[in-house]
Amino acid sequence: MMKFVNDRLAGTIGSEEILWVITVPAIWTDGAKQFMREAAVKASIKTEKLVIALEPEAASVFCRHLSVYTTVGFKEVSLATFPDDTKYIVLDAGGGTIDITVHEVVPDGLKEIKAASGGGWGGTMVDNAFKTFLTDIFGKDIYDKFKQEDTEDWLDLWRDFEAKKRGISHDKTAKISIKIPISLINMFEEIKEQKLSTTIASTKYAENVTFAGGDKLRFSPSVFQNLFKESISLTIDPLKSLMKDISVRAILMVGGYSESPMLQHAVKTTFTDVEVVIPLGASSTILRGALVYGHSPEFIKERILKYTYGIGCSKEFIAGVHDQRKLIQTDRGERCDDLFNKYVEKGQTVSMDERVNDTFYPRNRDQTEIYCSVYASESKNPMYTDEEGCTLIGEITIPLEDHDRDLFRAVKVSQIFSDTENQVEVVDDKSGRKQTATFNFLQ
């Protein structure tokens, strides 16, 4: 990218002048985001010059600036004209994942009002259905051998399928032809010692798939349409559940899979009482939105937390309240270990500048550092860090400079849980030193 830009500009742009924005699915874990950041750093992007953005938010930010004349079908509806308090669903349908998020228009921006949900139901699920068809016809052993030994032909087959997949619609009546590489046909007939046409005639596809020689399979449209069935069902069902609880004005469809006429038709016919907004070039909406987000991240005002976050800690042991098995002896006396000190709660709305503050003290005089374990929980009010649904997601190590065996030496920790990546700032009261700590989510 740097070479491309500098080849076309009169001057020179240095990498230090670039802020890089990498978009990720909203349903990704904190560990997955950290992995992406570390991969980017290995690719020579400085971490202070990198922003991780959530794909539905990037798309939503861009479409708030979208003209009414740049949507599929030229429908007279635009997110840019929505007044404050308008709620809408962002359906980010990509190749791998489906992200479903609810946003609300607020003055000078947007806020999330429902935590992102979704799963691996994107366009690759349609691909997997086609792969199942191929293995049904040719056999898994021959398919794998073909992929390994004739990779270029295998890629040609999938390119042809991809082109057909993008064009199939619910009302298509003409048969669809796909070119099958001669190398695959020959491999099959040599190993099976049977004509491909004979094999197809003996399968459940006999009435809908034909091979009359040459190198083409001809499909009834229903065969291709059925490849989308599971993916569309898994996408539509959570949308139905969501709209029972929240009244929305529109569904914004973005991502490459949103360009599929099959998915578009399913959404439009299922949700006839809301507007369905599909930007022209839905596959690049997230990319373009990332550019806007990089300049104006403050456009997102609030997010909903998907987990309860807290710190593992020890506190004064209270008999009859705390589990006897958690009792430990320290220089501060009897303590209850492994307590979940909750900071923010699952389902809580947090603003972008909202901080959670806490103070830590050494529990033994010989400590040279304070170690804080950070946990996420599916429960709203966990008591201990080892309860079911509670996961260690990171750690903060705070060195105690000028170690003086003072049990009342305070270390103040300020954390932000509202950003796409959690942030921590640590201040040692004794030395006055301020430092930025980092979570390590890749345990």
N, C-alpha and C positions, 0 to 999 in steps of 0.2 A: 504494500500500500504506500509506504514512504517513497519507494522508487517511482511508482506510478504518478504520485502527486508532484514530486520534484522534477520529473521529466516534462511536466506540462505547465510549470510555473516559471515565471521569469526569475523570481527569487528562490530562496531555499527555506524550507520549513524543517526545523530540527525536531527530533522526537520529544524533546523536553517541552515543546510548545503544544503537544497533542494530549488531550484528555481522551482516554479510551473508554468506551462503554461496551460492556459485554452483557447481553441479555440472557436470562435463564428462566425456565418455567417457574411459576409461582409456587408450585407444589414441591419444589426441590428442598432438601434438608439443608440445615446450616453447614453440615459437613460437605455436601456437594458444592455449595457456593465457595467454601474455602478451597476445595480441590481445584475448582475452576480458576480461582485467583492465583494459586500456586503454579498452575500450568501456564498462566499468562506471564507470570514473573519469569518462569524458565524460558519463555519466548521473548525475553528482553523488554517486557513492558514493566516500568517501575510501578511498584504497588501504590505509591502516592498519586500516580497519574491514571489510576484505574478505578472505574465505578462499576459495580454490579447492579443491573437494573432488572426488575421483574417484567417479563414479557407482556402480561395483560396491562400493566401500568403504562409501559411504553406505548402500546397500541392506543390506549385510552387517551393519553396525553396528546398524541398526534391527531386523533379523530375529533378532539375538542376544537381543532382548527380546520376541520374538513368542510369543504364547500358542499352544498346540497347537490351540486351537479357532478360530484365525483364519487357517487355511490352506484353500485350495480343496479341497473334498471332506471337510473336517474330519478329515484323516488324523492319526493319532496319532504325529506326528513334529514336532519343533520344534528349531530351531537353538539356542534358549535352553537346552535340556537337554543339548546335546552336551558331552561331557567334554573336558578338555584333550587335545591331540594329534589331535583329529578333523579330518580334511581334507574339504573340500567345494568344489564348483565353483559360482561365481556366474555365471549366464548372464543378462547384462543385455541384453535384446532391446528396442531402442527403435525409433523410426520410421526413423532414418537408419542407425545403427550397431548392430552386435552386438559386445559386449565379453564376453570369456571370461577369467575369472580364477580362480585356485585359492587359497583361504584355509585357514588352520589355526587352530584354537582354542588359545590360550595363556592362562596365568593373567592375568586382568583385561583380556583383549583378544583381538586377532586379529593374524595376520601373513600376509603374502603369500608364497607359496612357488613361484609360477610367474608370470612376467611376463605382463601382459595381452596378449591377442591378439584378433584379430577383423577386422572390415571393414564395408563399407557394404552389409550384407545384410539390413537391417531391413525394417520394414513398407513403406517406400517402394519397395522392390524389387517388392513385390506390386502397388503402384500403377503402376509402370513397365510391368509385364506387362499390366495392364488398358489402359494407354495404347496399348501396342502393338496390342492387340485393336481398340481404337477406330480407330486409323489404318489397320489392315488393312481394316476395314469401310468407313470414310468417306473414307479417303485423308488423308495428312498435310497437304496444302494446305487441305482443307476443315476439318480439325480445328483447325489453327492459326488460320484465319480466324474460325471459331466462337469460339474462346477469346478472340481479340482484340476481336471486335465484339459478342459477346453474353456478356460475362464473368459476369454474374449467373446466367444459365442454365447456363453452364459450371460455376460453383461449385455450383449445385443438383445437377447430374449427379454431381459428385464427392462431395457430401455423401451422396447416396443410395447410391453405391458403398461409401463408408466404413462406413455402417450395415450393409450386406449383408456386407462383408468381415469385420466383427467377429463376425458370427453364423454364418458357414459352418463346418461341421464335416466330418470325414472320412466320417461315416455318413449324411449328409443325402441323402435320395432325392427329395424334392419339388423341382420346378422353381423357379428363382429369377427374379423379375421386377425389372427396373430401368427406371425412368422415363427416357425419352429426350426432352429438350426439343423441343417442336414447332419451335422456331427452327432447331435443327440438322437435323431431318428435312426441313424446307422448303428450307433452304440446300442440302442434299445433292441433293435431287430436282430443284431448279432448275438447279444447275450441271451435274449428271451427266445430266440429262434421262432419268432412270431411277428406277423405284420402289425404295425401300429393300429391300422384301421380295425383289424380283428379284435385287438385288445380293447379298444374304446367301445366297440359294439357290445362287449360283455360286461361293461361297468354300468353304474347308476347314471352315467352321463350319456348313455347311448342315444337318447332322444334329443339331446340338446347340444351335443358336440360331434362334429364329423371331421374325418380326415380322408380326403379323396386322393391322396398322393401328392407329390410335389413337396412343399414345405410349409403349408398353412393349415392351421386348425380353425374351423369355423364354429362360432359359439352363438347360441340363442342369447338375446339380451338378458334374459332372466338369470343365466349362469353368472354373468358379470355383476348384475344387480345384487345377487345373493352374496357376493363377496363382501359387500358393504353392510350386510344385515347386522352382524354382531357389533361392529364398531359404532354404527348409528344408534342402535338400541342402548348401548352403554353410555352414549353421549346424551341422548334424549331423556332417559329416565331420571338422572340427577337434576336436569333442568326442570322437569315436571315437579319434583319434590321441592326444589328451591322456590319455584313460583307459587307454591301453595302457602309459603310462609311470608314472602315478600312481594309487594306489588311493584312491578317495574313498567316503565314506558317502552323500553326497547331492548333488543338483543343485538349487540355489536359482534359480528363474526369477523375474526382476523386469523392470520396464519395460513400457510399453504394449503392445508386440507379444507379450509373454508371456501376455497375456489372450486371445490367439487360440486357439480350440479346435484348429485345425489344427496349430499349433506345439506345443501341449501334448501332443497325441496322438503326434506324431512323436517327441518326447523320451521320453515314457513308454514307448512300445512298443519303442524302440531300446535303451533302458537299463533293462531290467527288473530288474537286480540291484542297483540303487541307489534310494534314496528320492528322489522328485521333490517339492520343496516349492514351492508357488505361493501366496504370500500373497494374501488377499482384497484387492483394490485394488492389484494389482501395479504399476499405472501410477503410483501415488502413493507407492510404497515408498521410492523414491530421495528424493523431496521430504521425507518424514517422517524418513528417515535423515539427511538433511542437517542437520536441526534438532538431532538427537542429536550428530552429528559436530561441529557448531559449539560445543557445550558441552564435548565430550570428545574432542578430536582425538587425545589420547594413547592412545585405545582401539586405534588402529592402531600396532602395535609395530615391525613390520619391513616393508620392501618389497624387491622384486627389481628390479635395474636392467636396463633394456632396451638400454642402450648402454654402451660404455666411454667414460668422460669424462676429458678431460685438457686441458692447457694447451700452446699452442705456445710453444717456448722455444729458446734457443741455449745450447750447452754447448761445452766445450773440444773442438776438432776432433781426432779420432783417426784417423790415416792407416791405411787398410786396413780400417777399420770403418765409417766414415762416407762417404757419397757425396761425391765431389770437387766435384760441382756445388753442394753445400750449403755450401761453404767461404766464410766472410766474414771481413773484417778489422775488428776493433773496438779500442777503447781497452783492452780486456782481453786482446787478442791474437787469435789465430786461433780462430774459433768455427764450430761446425756449426749452421746455421740450420734452422728449420722442423722441429725435433724434437718428437715427441709425448711430453710428460711425463705419463704415466698417473697418475691419481688413484684411480679406481675402475673396476672391470671389469664388462663385460657378464655378466649372470647372477649377480652378487655380491649377497648379502643385506646390507642396510644397516639399522641401527636408526635410529629417529627422531631421536636426539640425537647420532648419530655425525658427527664433523667430520673433514675432511681439511685438514691444515695444510701450508703451504709458505712459503718465504722467497724473495723476489726482490731483485735488485740491479740498479742501472743498468749498462748495458754501454758507455755513452759518457758522458764527463764533462759534456757540454752538455745532457743530458737534463733536462727540467723535469717529466716525467711518465713513468710506466711503463705501457705498454699490454700487456695480456694478452688473447690470443685464446683462446677456449674452444671445444673441439671435442668432437664425439660421433662414435664410430666403431662400425661393425658388427663389426669385428675385436676380438679380446681383447687383442692385443699389437701395435698399430700402431707403426711406428718414426718415420714422418714424417707431418706433418699434411696432405700433399697426396696421400696414398695413396687408392686406390679404396675407397669406403665410408666415408670420413672427411669430416665436414661441419662447417663453421664455424657454431656455433650461438649465439655471443654474444661479448661483449667486456667487459672491465673496464678502465677507465682510472683510474689511481691518480696524482693530482697529487703532486709532490714539493715540499712547502712549504719555505721557507727554503733554496732550492737552493744547495748548497755544493760542487758538482763532486766529491763523494765517491763513488768507485766501490764502496765497501764499506758504503754506507748501506743498511740492511736494511728491507724492507717485508714484513711478515708477513701472509699471507692465509689466512683460515680459511673453508672452504666446507662447505655441507651439500648433499648430493645425494640425501638420502632423503625430502625433503618433496615435496609435489605441485608446488612451485615451488622451484627451486634458490636458495640464499641464499649471500651472500658478506659477510664482515666483514674489513676491512682496518685494520691498525695500522702507522703509520709510527714505527719505533723512534727516529728522531732527534727528532721533535717530540712523540711520545707520543700523537698524535691518532688517534682511532678513528673510522672511518666505515663506513657500509654501502654497498657497491657493488652495482650491479645488472647483470644480464646483459641484453643487447639481442639477443633471438632473432629479431627481425624484420629480418634483413639484406636 
